[in-house]
């Protein structure tokens, strides 16, 4: 989707049970974007998780499946919210990147060290696993 420029990706974090993204759709409805995003990202997430040998994550995705035609389920629902101000945009960007170091997760000490996030890109210019446009 991103390479075809249907959306611009500004930020992301993929957590063990959920994900957050900050995107700007290009010439599509939010319904089209969420459907295409769900399908595309589920495929990419499964591919990366399998490459990284995250068997615990795969078990969660298998347990959560709702469609018998699929082995895994990544998304329960996708909630989209419009952002109309720079202040709210900055708040959402910070919230997304703080997820891995939140008390209830504590996945890393430095948010930029969480590989499934764009925080390293913003904090230190590191290349993220998903290209930021």
Secondary structure as GFF3:
##gff-version 3
##sequence-region A 1 133
A	DSSP	beta_strand	7	14	.	.	.	ID=ss1
A	DSSP	beta_strand	19	25	.	.	.	ID=ss2
A	DSSP	alpha_helix	30	51	.	.	.	ID=ss3
A	DSSP	alpha_helix	55	63	.	.	.	ID=ss4
A	DSSP	alpha_helix	86	98	.	.	.	ID=ss5
A	DSSP	three_ten_helix	99	101	.	.	.	ID=ss6
A	DSSP	three_ten_helix	111	113	.	.	.	ID=ss7
A	DSSP	alpha_helix	119	124	.	.	.	ID=ss8
###
